[in-house]
């Protein structure tokens, strides 16, 4: 079946612009995660959605970052007034809910470059 | 102390060598454990889950020691294709603020040399 799909694959934009990144999870996966990975660094947790529960936003680095998810489907991560420090790969992952032994499955990521 | 810590690496080993990666976690309530691998400029991919009794998948063996809060990954007969960053992943499970809490370690880089 289809895996986690992210778009766009690459995004280059000017400092100060807003960007929107999209994630389509695996069908039936109710948990969805966003991560940021800067070049040569580890994964940085941003936000977690679980069904209709309130999302865990504890990883969002500033109020310029926000994310939405409609039901158990597509999620969008929005970065407002982008800064050069936002340049990174943004990874989305999904997993089944209800079983903590279920692993996450990642999309290919969106490579964001802020000029 | 970080919630998940790994050997800092990098590990440079010759083909055919056996290499072991270590990982420690701080939350004794952690419920499930995984090893992922991440190739350069690629997304992380699940390598194997880690079970309490230990488990093996071909050349790869994972072990868990709950008392010591320690996880290991052993790779036997290393191949050039094993070169990647290996990520230790711990799922704490439900917390007060989150239904699920997955923590990725910083990763250990492995280079297998011809």
Backbone of each chain as ProteinMPNN parsed JSONL, in Angstrom:
{"seq_chain_A": "XXXXXXXXXXXXXXXXXXXXXXXXXXXXXXXXXXXXXXXXXXXXXXXXXXXXXXXXXXXXXXXXXXXXXXXXXXXXXXXXXXXXXXXXXXXXXXXXXXXXXXXXXXXXXXXXXXX", "coords_chain_A": {"N_chain_A": [[0.821, -1.201, 0.0], [0.222, 2.391, -0.115], [2.714, 4.594, 1.14], [3.72, 7.021, 3.628], [3.133, 10.218, 2.46], [4.693, 13.171, 1.423], [4.627, 16.651, 0.648], [5.742, 19.849, -0.629], [8.574, 18.153, -2.213], [10.884, 19.586, -2.201], [11.54, 22.91, -1.158], [12.19, 26.199, -1.809], [12.531, 29.363, -0.537], [12.133, 32.876, 0.129], [13.451, 34.665, 2.883], [11.19, 35.598, 5.426], [8.864, 34.982, 4.11], [5.819, 33.013, 4.138], [5.399, 29.481, 4.577], [3.914, 26.379, 3.618], [3.635, 23.07, 4.474], [2.89, 19.743, 3.525], [1.407, 16.681, 4.638], [0.515, 13.381, 4.041], [-0.775, 10.787, 5.681], [-0.302, 7.199, 6.227], [-3.04, 5.209, 5.295], [-5.454, 4.571, 7.766], [-3.763, 4.973, 9.86], [-3.776, 6.594, 12.822], [-2.19, 8.199, 14.337], [0.009, 10.926, 13.996], [3.033, 12.531, 13.301], [5.252, 15.323, 13.351], [8.554, 16.214, 12.511], [11.682, 17.959, 12.73], [14.732, 18.164, 11.021], [17.843, 19.325, 11.08], [20.763, 19.921, 9.043], [23.045, 17.366, 9.444], [22.26, 16.922, 12.013], [20.264, 15.489, 14.732], [16.876, 14.116, 14.942], [14.294, 16.39, 15.598], [11.59, 16.709, 17.587], [8.43, 18.065, 16.764], [5.476, 18.267, 16.714], [2.542, 16.367, 17.61], [-0.188, 14.481, 16.579], [-3.102, 12.804, 17.605], [-5.691, 11.068, 16.715], [-8.775, 12.472, 17.555], [-7.914, 13.819, 19.729], [-6.489, 16.51, 21.686], [-3.694, 18.045, 20.171], [-0.222, 17.335, 20.823], [1.771, 19.871, 21.295], [4.239, 20.429, 22.211], [6.8, 20.528, 21.141], [7.032, 22.562, 19.281], [8.966, 25.213, 18.072], [8.548, 27.992, 18.108], [6.037, 30.63, 18.035], [5.692, 31.036, 15.397], [5.366, 28.719, 14.151], [2.921, 26.37, 13.251], [0.435, 23.792, 13.152], [-1.983, 21.756, 11.555], [-4.559, 19.287, 11.522], [-6.967, 17.472, 9.877], [-9.358, 15.513, 11.089], [-8.469, 12.197, 10.73], [-6.676, 12.414, 8.699], [-5.01, 14.208, 6.234], [-2.29, 16.384, 7.115], [-1.107, 19.693, 7.729], [1.781, 21.644, 8.019], [2.624, 24.783, 9.0], [4.787, 27.481, 8.53], [5.356, 30.629, 9.524], [6.564, 33.813, 8.403], [9.279, 33.109, 7.644], [12.589, 32.232, 8.727], [16.176, 32.126, 8.296], [17.209, 30.176, 9.931], [15.247, 28.303, 9.913], [15.716, 26.597, 7.894], [15.855, 23.31, 6.899], [15.237, 19.736, 6.899], [11.961, 18.672, 6.883], [10.212, 16.246, 8.423], [7.598, 13.896, 8.285], [5.714, 11.52, 10.071], [3.764, 8.538, 10.539], [1.677, 6.407, 12.554], [-0.017, 3.492, 13.845], [-2.692, 3.721, 16.205], [-3.159, 3.186, 19.714], [-1.574, 1.08, 20.27], [1.363, 0.877, 21.799], [3.549, -0.357, 20.845], [3.741, -0.028, 18.186], [5.563, 0.886, 15.371], [6.815, 3.974, 13.905], [6.234, 5.245, 10.649], [7.941, 6.838, 8.132], [7.684, 9.686, 5.921], [9.235, 10.904, 2.863], [10.118, 13.404, 3.4], [10.321, 17.037, 3.449], [12.489, 19.216, 2.0], [13.525, 22.186, 3.11], [14.605, 25.337, 2.217], [15.754, 28.431, 3.167], [16.313, 31.505, 1.842]], "CA_chain_A": [[0.0, 0.0, 0.0], [0.948, 3.65, -0.174], [3.366, 5.007, 2.372], [3.497, 8.413, 4.007], [3.458, 11.091, 1.339], [4.908, 14.571, 1.802], [4.837, 17.576, -0.463], [6.593, 19.475, -1.754], [9.818, 17.477, -1.845], [11.838, 20.665, -1.958], [10.943, 24.245, -1.17], [13.134, 27.291, -1.621], [11.753, 30.584, -0.406], [12.859, 34.007, 0.696], [13.236, 34.988, 4.293], [10.021, 36.426, 5.679], [7.671, 34.414, 3.484], [5.172, 31.891, 4.821], [5.408, 28.232, 3.821], [2.988, 25.345, 4.087], [4.108, 21.734, 4.129], [1.757, 18.829, 3.611], [1.689, 15.277, 4.932], [-0.594, 12.435, 3.876], [-0.318, 9.591, 6.405], [-0.774, 5.899, 5.761], [-4.455, 5.013, 5.609], [-5.673, 3.794, 8.979], [-2.863, 5.436, 10.924], [-4.41, 7.742, 13.468], [-1.159, 9.039, 14.956], [0.827, 11.632, 13.013], [4.1, 13.293, 13.947], [6.137, 16.17, 12.552], [9.9, 16.396, 13.047], [12.606, 18.788, 11.965], [16.11, 17.673, 11.076], [18.822, 20.208, 10.462], [21.857, 19.199, 8.411], [24.003, 16.758, 10.353], [21.717, 16.862, 13.369], [19.257, 14.47, 14.987], [15.476, 14.48, 14.773], [13.742, 17.3, 16.605], [10.138, 16.569, 17.623], [7.685, 19.316, 16.672], [4.078, 18.173, 17.114], [1.983, 15.022, 17.496], [-1.646, 14.4, 16.526], [-3.639, 11.483, 17.896], [-7.137, 11.04, 16.528], [-9.449, 13.742, 17.834], [-7.376, 14.401, 20.961], [-5.712, 17.745, 21.526], [-2.334, 17.706, 19.762], [0.923, 17.633, 21.678], [2.521, 20.908, 20.584], [5.344, 20.807, 23.09], [8.052, 20.677, 20.415], [7.049, 23.695, 18.345], [10.021, 26.107, 18.57], [8.076, 29.37, 18.293], [4.648, 30.805, 17.593], [5.634, 31.107, 13.935], [5.07, 27.367, 13.696], [1.618, 25.821, 13.606], [0.071, 22.626, 12.347], [-3.386, 21.343, 11.629], [-4.884, 17.999, 10.942], [-8.407, 17.29, 9.781], [-9.704, 14.124, 11.372], [-7.329, 11.275, 10.74], [-6.114, 12.428, 7.359], [-3.902, 15.093, 5.88], [-1.841, 17.418, 8.046], [-0.266, 20.74, 7.166], [2.658, 22.377, 8.93], [2.802, 26.135, 8.473], [5.817, 28.317, 9.147], [5.139, 32.024, 9.125], [7.712, 34.744, 8.483], [10.414, 32.189, 7.739], [13.939, 32.7, 9.034], [17.186, 31.222, 7.74], [17.364, 29.052, 10.867], [14.198, 27.306, 9.655], [16.189, 25.695, 6.837], [15.992, 21.954, 7.438], [14.304, 18.763, 6.331], [10.811, 18.474, 7.754], [9.779, 14.871, 8.248], [6.308, 13.504, 8.836], [5.609, 10.075, 10.303], [2.472, 8.109, 11.063], [1.641, 5.069, 13.14], [-1.322, 3.109, 14.36], [-2.948, 4.178, 17.563], [-3.656, 2.197, 20.661], [-0.576, 0.066, 20.576], [2.61, 1.635, 21.887], [4.645, -1.06, 20.191], [3.673, 0.175, 16.75], [6.597, 1.834, 14.952], [6.459, 5.063, 13.021], [6.65, 5.144, 9.256], [8.274, 8.187, 7.715], [7.684, 10.127, 4.542], [10.561, 11.264, 2.344], [10.512, 14.699, 3.934], [10.38, 18.25, 2.63], [13.744, 19.947, 2.229], [13.201, 23.608, 3.089], [15.77, 26.234, 2.179], [15.363, 29.829, 3.297], [17.396, 32.325, 1.303]], "C_chain_A": [[0.859, 1.256, 0.0], [1.554, 3.961, 1.178], [2.968, 6.411, 2.725], [3.979, 9.3, 2.858], [3.6, 12.53, 1.82], [5.101, 15.422, 0.556], [4.979, 18.995, 0.062], [7.833, 18.724, -1.282], [10.891, 18.49, -1.471], [11.113, 21.997, -2.016], [12.04, 25.253, -0.892], [12.317, 28.572, -1.566], [12.593, 31.666, 0.242], [12.5, 34.185, 2.165], [12.025, 35.906, 4.427], [8.729, 35.909, 5.07], [7.085, 33.313, 4.371], [5.272, 30.652, 3.94], [4.434, 27.245, 4.455], [3.466, 24.001, 3.564], [2.974, 20.747, 4.391], [2.221, 17.402, 3.877], [0.409, 14.466, 4.807], [-0.174, 11.129, 4.55], [-0.805, 8.309, 5.734], [-2.23, 5.723, 6.198], [-4.611, 4.113, 6.828], [-4.761, 4.155, 10.119], [-3.447, 6.692, 11.555], [-3.407, 8.661, 14.154], [-0.278, 9.643, 13.863], [1.79, 12.56, 13.738], [4.812, 14.168, 12.909], [7.471, 16.309, 13.292], [10.652, 17.372, 12.156], [13.992, 18.185, 12.116], [17.017, 18.628, 10.328], [19.991, 19.365, 9.968], [22.829, 18.671, 9.462], [23.529, 16.621, 11.783], [20.695, 15.732, 13.504], [17.858, 14.986, 14.73], [15.008, 15.346, 15.934], [12.219, 17.206, 16.542], [9.466, 17.942, 17.576], [6.283, 19.189, 17.256], [3.556, 16.771, 16.822], [0.467, 15.119, 17.533], [-2.065, 12.96, 16.807], [-5.158, 11.554, 17.805], [-7.737, 12.416, 16.735], [-8.964, 14.392, 19.126], [-6.637, 15.692, 20.658], [-4.273, 17.388, 21.163], [-1.311, 18.065, 20.831], [1.819, 18.599, 20.914], [3.823, 21.262, 21.291], [6.662, 21.029, 22.365], [8.113, 21.865, 19.47], [8.003, 24.772, 18.879], [9.578, 27.538, 18.796], [6.647, 29.477, 17.793], [4.545, 31.024, 16.083], [5.257, 29.754, 13.33], [3.681, 26.948, 14.157], [1.327, 24.64, 12.701], [-1.392, 22.31, 12.575], [-3.516, 19.949, 11.063], [-6.391, 17.856, 10.984], [-8.71, 15.811, 9.978], [-8.47, 13.269, 11.461], [-6.67, 11.256, 9.373], [-4.961, 13.423, 7.277], [-3.585, 16.095, 6.994], [-1.015, 18.447, 7.281], [0.517, 21.41, 8.282], [2.923, 23.727, 8.277], [3.877, 26.857, 9.265], [5.614, 29.733, 8.622], [6.428, 32.822, 9.254], [9.013, 33.939, 8.632], [11.734, 32.911, 7.987], [14.936, 31.696, 8.466], [17.384, 30.0, 8.633], [16.284, 27.981, 10.688], [14.615, 26.32, 8.56], [16.505, 24.332, 7.434], [15.156, 21.016, 6.58], [13.191, 18.561, 7.342], [10.214, 17.109, 7.426], [8.444, 14.641, 8.942], [6.322, 11.993, 9.01], [4.217, 9.756, 10.802], [2.605, 6.722, 11.661], [0.211, 4.763, 13.566], [-1.479, 3.621, 15.776], [-3.32, 2.991, 18.436], [-2.647, 1.143, 21.039], [0.774, 0.762, 20.622], [3.761, 0.898, 21.239], [4.589, -0.923, 18.679], [4.7, 1.205, 16.317], [6.043, 2.928, 14.06], [6.993, 4.777, 11.616], [6.806, 6.559, 8.72], [8.015, 8.431, 6.237], [9.099, 10.518, 4.131], [11.042, 12.617, 2.846], [10.383, 15.829, 2.919], [11.658, 18.986, 2.992], [13.465, 21.431, 2.031], [14.474, 24.44, 3.164], [15.279, 27.669, 2.196], [16.546, 30.695, 2.857], [17.572, 33.629, 2.075]], "O_chain_A": [[2.083, 1.181, 0.104], [0.989, 3.638, 2.222], [1.995, 6.943, 2.191], [5.093, 9.142, 2.357], [2.739, 13.044, 2.533], [5.658, 14.976, -0.447], [4.398, 19.325, 1.096], [8.109, 18.667, -0.084], [11.688, 18.279, -0.557], [10.195, 22.19, -2.813], [12.732, 25.177, 0.123], [11.504, 28.833, -2.452], [13.639, 31.391, 0.831], [11.388, 33.887, 2.602], [11.85, 36.853, 3.661], [7.638, 36.331, 5.451], [7.766, 32.76, 5.234], [5.235, 30.748, 2.713], [4.172, 27.28, 5.657], [3.675, 23.822, 2.364], [2.207, 20.892, 5.343], [3.276, 16.973, 3.411], [-0.628, 14.804, 5.377], [0.7, 10.431, 4.035], [-1.608, 8.338, 4.802], [-2.596, 6.049, 7.327], [-3.999, 3.049, 6.922], [-4.96, 3.69, 11.241], [-3.591, 7.722, 10.898], [-3.747, 9.788, 14.513], [0.127, 8.956, 12.926], [1.411, 13.278, 14.664], [4.951, 13.79, 11.746], [7.517, 16.494, 14.508], [10.307, 17.58, 10.992], [14.379, 17.749, 13.2], [16.966, 18.728, 9.102], [20.188, 18.236, 10.417], [23.366, 19.433, 10.266], [24.301, 16.249, 12.667], [20.313, 15.103, 12.518], [17.667, 16.141, 14.35], [15.294, 15.064, 17.098], [11.622, 17.588, 15.535], [9.887, 18.869, 18.268], [5.93, 19.914, 18.186], [4.042, 16.08, 15.927], [-0.099, 15.765, 18.415], [-1.454, 12.017, 16.305], [-5.822, 12.045, 18.718], [-7.271, 13.403, 16.166], [-9.526, 15.392, 19.572], [-6.214, 15.937, 19.528], [-3.687, 16.508, 21.793], [-1.514, 18.978, 21.631], [2.538, 18.198, 19.999], [4.435, 22.288, 20.995], [7.563, 21.659, 22.919], [9.173, 22.14, 18.909], [7.861, 25.199, 20.025], [10.182, 28.24, 19.608], [6.11, 28.54, 17.204], [3.447, 31.179, 15.549], [4.882, 29.658, 12.162], [3.314, 27.15, 15.314], [1.902, 24.51, 11.62], [-1.952, 22.564, 13.641], [-2.711, 19.496, 10.249], [-7.016, 18.095, 12.017], [-8.365, 14.972, 9.146], [-7.531, 13.589, 12.19], [-6.166, 10.224, 8.931], [-4.075, 13.462, 8.13], [-4.468, 16.578, 7.703], [-0.319, 18.12, 6.32], [-0.021, 21.705, 9.349], [3.39, 23.798, 7.14], [3.882, 26.848, 10.496], [5.695, 29.985, 7.42], [7.271, 32.538, 10.105], [9.739, 34.078, 9.616], [11.958, 34.03, 7.527], [14.581, 30.55, 8.187], [17.692, 28.913, 8.144], [16.391, 26.886, 11.24], [13.934, 25.319, 8.332], [17.314, 24.213, 8.354], [14.462, 21.443, 5.658], [13.449, 18.31, 8.519], [9.772, 16.855, 6.305], [8.203, 15.133, 10.044], [6.882, 11.273, 8.183], [3.561, 10.597, 11.416], [3.514, 5.963, 11.325], [-0.644, 5.646, 13.638], [-0.496, 3.916, 16.455], [-3.739, 1.941, 17.95], [-2.832, 0.402, 22.004], [1.278, 1.195, 19.586], [4.846, 1.46, 21.094], [5.307, -1.623, 17.965], [4.707, 2.312, 16.855], [4.938, 2.816, 13.528], [8.043, 4.161, 11.433], [5.898, 7.38, 8.845], [8.109, 7.523, 5.412], [10.033, 10.471, 4.932], [12.224, 12.944, 2.736], [10.342, 15.607, 1.709], [11.879, 19.335, 4.151], [13.201, 21.877, 0.914], [15.302, 24.264, 4.057], [14.485, 28.076, 1.347], [17.633, 30.624, 3.43], [18.445, 34.431, 1.743]]}, "seq_chain_B": "XXXXXXXXXXXXXXXXXXXXXXXXXXXXXXXXXXXXXXXXXXXXXXXXXXXXXXXXXXXXXXXXXXXXXXXXXXXXXXXXXXXXXXXXXXXXXXXXXXXXXXXXXXXXXXXXXX", "coords_chain_B": {"N_chain_B": [[20.086, 15.186, 32.122], [19.803, 13.522, 29.0], [16.859, 12.124, 27.498], [17.12, 9.875, 25.874], [20.085, 8.335, 25.158], [22.971, 7.765, 23.133], [25.872, 5.948, 21.925], [28.438, 8.14, 20.985], [29.895, 7.933, 18.585], [31.728, 8.688, 15.439], [31.529, 5.289, 14.166], [33.958, 3.458, 12.609], [34.486, 0.725, 10.725], [35.967, -2.311, 9.447], [34.896, -4.238, 6.59], [33.026, -7.159, 7.336], [33.45, -7.101, 10.025], [32.288, -7.214, 13.468], [29.991, -5.168, 15.064], [28.845, -3.183, 17.768], [26.169, -1.315, 19.056], [25.212, 0.937, 21.588], [22.617, 2.001, 23.791], [20.972, 4.089, 26.078], [18.211, 4.786, 28.238], [16.175, 7.111, 30.053], [13.667, 7.052, 31.271], [11.973, 4.969, 33.271], [9.484, 3.959, 32.834], [9.203, 3.433, 30.204], [7.904, 1.837, 27.325], [8.106, 0.558, 24.792], [10.476, -0.28, 22.242], [12.805, 0.505, 19.664], [14.99, 0.052, 16.837], [16.139, 2.209, 14.366], [17.347, 2.894, 11.056], [19.119, 5.417, 9.33], [19.88, 6.566, 6.266], [22.216, 8.668, 4.523], [20.851, 11.8, 3.942], [18.318, 10.788, 3.723], [15.076, 9.516, 4.794], [14.382, 8.264, 8.153], [14.27, 4.727, 8.648], [12.53, 1.882, 9.796], [14.407, -0.537, 11.416], [14.412, -2.704, 13.246], [12.202, -3.946, 15.775], [12.556, -4.046, 19.359], [12.524, -6.603, 21.595], [11.625, -7.85, 24.842], [12.801, -10.283, 25.407], [14.897, -10.302, 23.781], [15.897, -10.285, 20.357], [16.433, -11.482, 17.021], [17.438, -10.788, 13.702], [18.473, -12.024, 10.983], [21.647, -10.868, 10.386], [21.499, -9.124, 12.431], [21.107, -8.36, 15.854], [19.098, -7.578, 18.555], [18.922, -6.36, 21.87], [17.42, -5.999, 25.094], [17.608, -4.547, 28.249], [15.818, -4.088, 30.854], [16.162, -3.548, 33.552], [18.58, -2.212, 33.707], [18.001, -0.245, 31.973], [18.716, -0.188, 29.254], [19.622, -0.641, 25.867], [20.677, -2.585, 23.118], [22.314, -3.008, 19.938], [23.508, -5.352, 17.766], [25.601, -5.914, 15.084], [26.553, -8.312, 12.907], [29.203, -9.548, 10.764], [29.686, -7.23, 9.047], [28.504, -5.275, 6.309], [29.211, -3.247, 3.397], [26.916, -1.896, 2.764], [25.724, -1.497, 5.176], [26.474, 0.883, 6.165], [25.445, 3.755, 7.703], [23.377, 5.907, 9.747], [22.453, 4.938, 12.963], [19.587, 4.831, 14.818], [18.335, 4.93, 18.039], [15.219, 4.284, 19.475], [12.668, 5.159, 21.69], [9.573, 4.47, 23.146], [7.596, 6.039, 25.349], [4.966, 5.817, 25.871], [1.61, 6.519, 27.02], [1.41, 9.755, 28.525], [0.93, 12.444, 30.9], [0.402, 14.561, 29.298], [0.302, 13.714, 26.742], [-0.889, 11.303, 24.455], [0.85, 9.499, 23.426], [4.373, 9.082, 23.481], [7.154, 9.458, 21.828], [10.561, 9.056, 21.649], [13.453, 9.925, 19.977], [16.785, 8.871, 19.807], [20.029, 10.526, 19.468], [21.492, 9.252, 17.521], [23.961, 7.07, 16.048], [26.703, 7.086, 14.001], [27.731, 4.889, 11.442], [30.358, 3.692, 9.526], [31.248, 1.419, 7.154], [34.125, 0.012, 6.019], [35.844, -0.838, 3.001]], "CA_chain_B": [[20.349, 13.971, 31.349], [18.897, 13.358, 27.885], [15.956, 10.994, 27.697], [17.714, 8.732, 25.182], [21.481, 8.617, 24.811], [23.627, 6.723, 22.343], [27.299, 6.112, 21.693], [28.593, 9.324, 20.126], [30.425, 7.604, 17.273], [31.331, 7.659, 14.482], [32.19, 3.999, 14.161], [34.537, 3.082, 11.322], [34.865, -0.671, 10.878], [36.2, -2.996, 8.166], [33.907, -5.239, 6.188], [33.13, -8.428, 8.044], [33.582, -6.899, 11.471], [31.098, -7.172, 14.309], [29.924, -3.857, 15.72], [27.747, -3.095, 18.738], [25.716, 0.024, 19.426], [24.569, 0.982, 22.891], [21.627, 3.066, 23.988], [20.367, 4.102, 27.411], [17.044, 5.65, 28.338], [16.061, 7.58, 31.436], [12.336, 6.856, 31.832], [11.775, 3.553, 33.581], [8.147, 3.553, 32.389], [9.232, 3.235, 28.749], [7.149, 0.63, 27.018], [8.526, -0.157, 23.594], [11.813, 0.13, 21.819], [13.071, 0.203, 18.264], [16.164, 0.586, 16.156], [15.933, 2.697, 13.013], [18.548, 3.344, 10.376], [18.899, 6.566, 8.464], [20.932, 6.787, 5.281], [22.507, 10.086, 4.314], [19.865, 12.584, 3.211], [17.098, 9.998, 3.557], [14.272, 9.453, 5.998], [14.632, 7.085, 8.986], [13.474, 3.541, 8.341], [12.551, 0.902, 10.869], [15.302, -1.679, 11.256], [13.781, -3.785, 14.002], [11.701, -3.695, 17.121], [13.364, -4.693, 20.384], [11.644, -7.306, 22.52], [12.212, -8.076, 26.168], [13.599, -11.513, 25.417], [15.925, -10.19, 22.759], [15.46, -10.812, 19.068], [17.458, -11.535, 15.981], [16.951, -10.748, 12.324], [19.658, -12.201, 10.147], [22.92, -10.466, 11.008], [21.206, -8.107, 13.44], [20.562, -8.84, 17.118], [18.74, -6.494, 19.475], [18.685, -6.802, 23.241], [16.858, -5.013, 26.016], [17.805, -4.793, 29.669], [14.945, -3.103, 31.508], [16.697, -3.19, 34.877], [19.636, -1.224, 33.488], [17.479, 0.75, 31.029], [19.778, -0.252, 28.252], [19.281, -1.36, 24.639], [21.852, -2.737, 22.264], [22.161, -3.549, 18.588], [24.741, -6.001, 17.32], [25.633, -6.233, 13.647], [27.638, -9.259, 12.587], [29.621, -9.637, 9.356], [29.284, -5.94, 8.475], [28.56, -5.058, 4.861], [29.323, -1.833, 3.021], [25.561, -1.34, 2.757], [25.283, -1.205, 6.552], [26.881, 2.246, 6.493], [24.259, 4.584, 7.947], [23.245, 6.326, 11.139], [21.528, 4.045, 13.654], [18.827, 5.606, 15.796], [17.628, 4.221, 19.1], [13.922, 4.948, 19.651], [11.96, 4.691, 22.883], [8.207, 4.962, 23.28], [7.232, 6.065, 26.757], [3.559, 5.513, 25.993], [0.799, 7.657, 27.471], [1.853, 10.618, 29.61], [-0.144, 13.353, 31.323], [0.116, 15.56, 28.266], [0.31, 13.147, 25.401], [-1.308, 9.915, 24.372], [2.021, 8.711, 23.072], [5.583, 9.898, 23.566], [8.238, 8.734, 21.16], [11.808, 9.808, 21.751], [14.542, 9.443, 19.144], [18.145, 9.185, 20.225], [20.764, 11.364, 18.51], [22.041, 8.426, 16.455], [25.381, 6.736, 15.968], [27.074, 6.905, 12.598], [28.574, 3.738, 11.13], [30.949, 3.576, 8.19], [31.906, 0.136, 6.924], [35.189, 0.328, 5.064], [36.266, -2.031, 2.248]], "C_chain_B": [[19.329, 13.853, 30.227], [18.058, 12.108, 28.083], [16.466, 9.728, 27.022], [19.126, 9.128, 24.759], [22.08, 7.447, 24.057], [25.117, 6.988, 22.306], [27.481, 7.271, 20.723], [29.09, 9.001, 18.728], [31.345, 8.69, 16.734], [32.108, 6.359, 14.662], [32.685, 3.739, 12.739], [35.07, 1.67, 11.46], [35.117, -1.296, 9.51], [35.056, -3.957, 7.85], [34.127, -6.53, 6.949], [33.219, -8.298, 9.55], [32.227, -7.011, 12.167], [31.105, -5.842, 15.059], [28.695, -3.823, 16.629], [27.442, -1.635, 19.049], [24.974, -0.054, 20.756], [23.653, 2.184, 23.005], [21.097, 2.974, 25.417], [19.197, 5.077, 27.412], [16.777, 5.962, 29.804], [14.711, 7.265, 32.079], [12.044, 5.371, 32.027], [10.402, 3.045, 33.141], [8.087, 3.308, 30.883], [8.675, 1.869, 28.393], [7.634, -0.135, 25.802], [9.752, 0.518, 22.999], [12.07, -0.325, 20.386], [14.466, 0.659, 17.9], [15.746, 0.992, 14.743], [17.302, 2.926, 12.386], [18.172, 4.508, 9.466], [20.104, 6.715, 7.555], [21.059, 8.287, 5.029], [21.436, 10.73, 3.437], [18.599, 11.792, 2.883], [16.309, 10.02, 4.861], [14.637, 8.241, 6.843], [13.718, 5.93, 8.574], [13.624, 2.531, 9.461], [13.487, -0.243, 10.516], [14.702, -2.892, 11.975], [13.23, -3.285, 15.319], [12.611, -4.432, 18.103], [12.436, -5.312, 21.412], [12.391, -7.665, 23.798], [13.149, -9.278, 26.193], [14.769, -11.433, 24.46], [15.43, -10.78, 21.454], [16.527, -10.626, 18.014], [16.784, -11.489, 14.621], [18.169, -10.827, 11.421], [20.919, -11.844, 10.91], [22.73, -9.501, 12.171], [20.576, -8.742, 14.691], [20.312, -7.646, 18.027], [18.484, -7.082, 20.847], [18.214, -5.648, 24.094], [17.134, -5.455, 27.435], [17.025, -3.73, 30.424], [15.515, -2.65, 32.855], [17.757, -2.098, 34.741], [19.206, -0.118, 32.536], [18.453, 0.925, 29.883], [19.306, -1.101, 27.073], [20.556, -1.491, 23.816], [21.449, -3.276, 20.896], [23.506, -4.094, 18.168], [24.612, -6.31, 15.83], [26.829, -7.141, 13.409], [27.961, -9.198, 11.104], [29.208, -8.372, 8.592], [29.473, -5.895, 6.97], [28.716, -3.568, 4.583], [27.954, -1.153, 3.105], [25.006, -1.054, 4.157], [25.667, 0.218, 6.968], [25.659, 3.158, 6.556], [24.362, 5.13, 9.37], [22.169, 5.471, 11.79], [20.894, 4.803, 14.827], [18.124, 4.682, 16.784], [16.338, 4.987, 19.394], [13.175, 4.31, 20.82], [10.567, 5.301, 22.895], [7.798, 4.867, 24.738], [5.778, 5.688, 26.952], [2.812, 6.696, 26.574], [1.466, 8.42, 28.625], [0.689, 11.534, 29.979], [-0.546, 14.29, 30.196], [0.017, 14.962, 26.869], [-0.105, 11.692, 25.45], [-0.115, 9.002, 24.172], [3.241, 9.618, 23.159], [6.733, 9.087, 23.015], [9.478, 9.611, 21.179], [12.863, 9.151, 20.867], [15.878, 9.814, 19.787], [18.858, 9.981, 19.146], [21.381, 10.577, 17.363], [23.534, 8.197, 16.594], [25.696, 6.416, 14.522], [28.01, 5.711, 12.439], [29.068, 3.845, 9.695], [31.663, 2.244, 8.105], [32.871, 0.327, 5.759], [35.633, -0.94, 4.334], [37.607, -2.572, 2.75]], "O_chain_B": [[18.135, 14.054, 30.447], [18.477, 11.158, 28.744], [16.267, 8.627, 27.536], [19.323, 10.138, 24.083], [21.744, 6.29, 24.306], [25.578, 8.088, 22.608], [26.749, 7.371, 19.738], [28.755, 9.707, 17.777], [31.73, 9.568, 17.506], [33.197, 6.34, 15.235], [31.91, 3.796, 11.784], [36.005, 1.432, 12.226], [34.54, -0.856, 8.516], [34.347, -4.42, 8.743], [35.263, -6.946, 7.18], [33.078, -9.286, 10.271], [31.173, -6.916, 11.539], [32.126, -5.448, 15.623], [27.643, -4.368, 16.293], [28.346, -0.83, 19.274], [24.213, -0.987, 21.009], [23.883, 3.232, 22.402], [20.806, 1.88, 25.9], [19.195, 6.066, 26.68], [17.112, 5.173, 30.687], [14.613, 7.214, 33.305], [11.889, 4.621, 31.063], [10.18, 1.835, 33.081], [7.02, 3.006, 30.349], [8.94, 0.875, 29.07], [7.577, -1.365, 25.787], [10.02, 1.699, 23.219], [11.618, -1.386, 19.958], [15.051, 1.525, 18.55], [15.095, 0.233, 14.025], [18.293, 3.125, 13.089], [17.072, 4.572, 8.916], [21.217, 6.962, 8.019], [20.138, 9.062, 5.286], [21.154, 10.262, 2.334], [17.903, 12.076, 1.908], [16.799, 10.477, 5.894], [15.16, 7.266, 6.303], [12.56, 6.128, 8.205], [14.712, 2.347, 10.007], [13.373, -0.844, 9.448], [14.513, -3.956, 11.385], [13.734, -2.323, 15.899], [13.349, -5.337, 17.714], [11.643, -4.606, 22.035], [13.618, -7.767, 23.821], [14.155, -9.288, 26.904], [15.544, -12.381, 24.336], [14.61, -11.698, 21.466], [17.389, -9.752, 18.1], [15.716, -12.065, 14.411], [18.813, -9.818, 11.135], [21.225, -12.437, 11.945], [23.699, -9.109, 12.821], [19.648, -9.546, 14.599], [21.194, -6.815, 18.243], [17.906, -8.16, 20.978], [18.553, -4.488, 23.859], [16.916, -6.616, 27.782], [17.503, -2.612, 30.615], [15.359, -1.492, 33.24], [17.824, -1.177, 35.556], [19.949, 0.837, 32.311], [18.937, 2.019, 29.593], [18.675, -2.142, 27.254], [21.407, -0.602, 23.825], [20.403, -3.903, 20.726], [24.517, -3.393, 18.206], [23.624, -6.897, 15.387], [27.972, -6.771, 13.68], [27.112, -8.843, 10.286], [28.468, -8.446, 7.611], [30.456, -6.402, 6.429], [28.394, -2.732, 5.427], [27.853, 0.018, 3.472], [23.947, -0.442, 4.299], [25.228, 0.698, 8.013], [24.933, 3.307, 5.574], [25.317, 4.846, 10.093], [21.088, 5.299, 11.228], [21.585, 5.335, 15.697], [17.406, 3.763, 16.389], [16.365, 6.209, 19.544], [13.069, 3.088, 20.92], [10.402, 6.502, 22.679], [7.668, 3.778, 25.295], [5.378, 5.288, 28.045], [3.362, 7.797, 26.61], [2.006, 7.828, 29.559], [-0.406, 11.409, 29.431], [-1.683, 14.758, 30.138], [-0.324, 15.664, 25.918], [0.27, 10.947, 26.355], [-0.075, 7.881, 24.68], [3.126, 10.821, 22.925], [7.221, 8.153, 23.651], [9.438, 10.771, 20.77], [13.132, 7.957, 20.997], [16.064, 10.939, 20.25], [18.354, 10.102, 18.029], [21.755, 11.158, 16.344], [24.264, 9.005, 17.168], [25.041, 5.582, 13.897], [28.959, 5.545, 13.206], [28.285, 4.063, 8.769], [32.575, 1.967, 8.885], [32.485, 0.746, 4.668], [35.786, -1.993, 4.954], [38.105, -3.569, 2.228]]}, "name": "protein", "num_of_chains": 2, "seq": "XXXXXXXXXXXXXXXXXXXXXXXXXXXXXXXXXXXXXXXXXXXXXXXXXXXXXXXXXXXXXXXXXXXXXXXXXXXXXXXXXXXXXXXXXXXXXXXXXXXXXXXXXXXXXXXXXXXXXXXXXXXXXXXXXXXXXXXXXXXXXXXXXXXXXXXXXXXXXXXXXXXXXXXXXXXXXXXXXXXXXXXXXXXXXXXXXXXXXXXXXXXXXXXXXXXXXXXXXXXXXXXXXXXXX"}
